[in-house]
Amino acid sequence: MLSSQQLNFGEKEILTDMLSSQKFVTGNYNIFANECSNPAIKNEIMDILTEEHQMQFEVFSEMQKRGWYPTSPAEQQKISQAKQKYSE
Protein backbone atom coordinates (compact mmCIF):
# COMPACT_ATOMS: atom_id res chain seq x y z
CA MET A 1 0.00 0.00 0.00
CA LEU A 2 1.33 3.44 -0.91
CA SER A 3 1.34 6.11 1.73
CA SER A 4 0.05 9.60 0.97
CA GLN A 5 3.66 10.87 1.02
CA GLN A 6 4.59 8.55 -1.84
CA LEU A 7 1.77 9.96 -3.99
CA ASN A 8 2.89 13.59 -3.79
CA PHE A 9 4.36 14.82 -7.04
CA GLY A 10 6.37 17.97 -7.50
CA GLU A 11 6.00 20.36 -10.41
CA LYS A 12 8.71 18.57 -12.38
CA GLU A 13 6.97 15.20 -12.10
CA ILE A 14 3.59 16.70 -12.98
CA LEU A 15 4.97 18.46 -16.07
CA THR A 16 6.87 15.32 -17.10
CA ASP A 17 3.65 13.34 -16.84
CA MET A 18 1.76 16.01 -18.80
CA LEU A 19 4.39 15.97 -21.55
CA SER A 20 4.27 12.17 -21.79
CA SER A 21 0.48 12.27 -21.94
CA GLN A 22 0.48 14.91 -24.68
CA LYS A 23 2.95 12.89 -26.74
CA PHE A 24 0.69 9.85 -26.38
CA VAL A 25 -2.45 11.81 -27.28
CA THR A 26 -0.90 13.47 -30.34
CA GLY A 27 0.42 10.12 -31.53
CA ASN A 28 -3.06 8.60 -31.35
CA TYR A 29 -4.75 11.57 -33.06
CA ASN A 30 -2.10 11.41 -35.76
CA ILE A 31 -2.83 7.73 -36.41
CA PHE A 32 -6.56 8.41 -36.52
CA ALA A 33 -6.07 11.35 -38.93
CA ASN A 34 -3.94 9.17 -41.20
CA GLU A 35 -6.61 6.48 -41.32
CA CYS A 36 -9.69 8.70 -41.52
CA SER A 37 -11.64 8.38 -44.77
CA ASN A 38 -14.24 11.10 -44.12
CA PRO A 39 -12.87 14.55 -45.13
CA ALA A 40 -15.04 16.50 -42.67
CA ILE A 41 -14.06 14.29 -39.74
CA LYS A 42 -10.41 14.35 -40.84
CA ASN A 43 -10.47 18.17 -40.81
CA GLU A 44 -11.88 18.17 -37.28
CA ILE A 45 -9.25 15.68 -36.12
CA MET A 46 -6.53 17.79 -37.73
CA ASP A 47 -7.79 20.87 -35.85
CA ILE A 48 -7.73 18.91 -32.58
CA LEU A 49 -4.28 17.55 -33.42
CA THR A 50 -2.98 21.09 -33.94
CA GLU A 51 -4.40 22.15 -30.56
CA GLU A 52 -2.88 19.11 -28.85
CA HIS A 53 0.52 19.83 -30.41
CA GLN A 54 0.27 23.42 -29.15
CA MET A 55 -0.46 22.19 -25.63
CA GLN A 56 2.47 19.77 -25.86
CA PHE A 57 4.76 22.60 -26.97
CA GLU A 58 3.62 24.82 -24.09
CA VAL A 59 4.42 22.09 -21.55
CA PHE A 60 7.76 21.40 -23.26
CA SER A 61 8.62 25.14 -23.27
CA GLU A 62 7.78 25.46 -19.57
CA MET A 63 9.99 22.48 -18.74
CA GLN A 64 12.79 23.86 -20.89
CA LYS A 65 12.53 27.27 -19.18
CA ARG A 66 12.96 25.58 -15.82
CA GLY A 67 15.95 23.55 -16.99
CA TRP A 68 14.03 20.26 -16.78
CA TYR A 69 14.22 19.48 -20.50
CA PRO A 70 17.55 20.75 -21.79
CA THR A 71 18.17 20.74 -25.52
CA SER A 72 21.27 21.49 -27.52
CA PRO A 73 21.23 23.69 -30.58
CA ALA A 74 21.50 21.72 -33.80
CA GLU A 75 24.80 21.93 -35.62
CA GLN A 76 24.56 23.74 -38.95
CA GLN A 77 26.07 20.75 -40.75
CA LYS A 78 23.32 18.45 -39.40
CA ILE A 79 20.64 20.96 -40.42
CA SER A 80 22.06 21.10 -43.95
CA GLN A 81 22.21 17.29 -44.13
CA ALA A 82 18.58 16.98 -43.03
CA LYS A 83 17.47 19.59 -45.58
CA GLN A 84 19.32 17.77 -48.34
CA LYS A 85 17.99 14.36 -47.31
CA TYR A 86 14.35 15.43 -47.28
CA SER A 87 14.44 17.65 -50.36
CA GLU A 88 15.43 14.79 -52.65
Secondary structure, DSSP 8 states (H G I E B T S, - for coil): ---GGGG---HHHHHHHHHHHHHHHHHHHHHHHHH---HHHHHHHHHHHHHHHHHHHHHHHHHHHTTSS------HHHHHHHHHHHH-
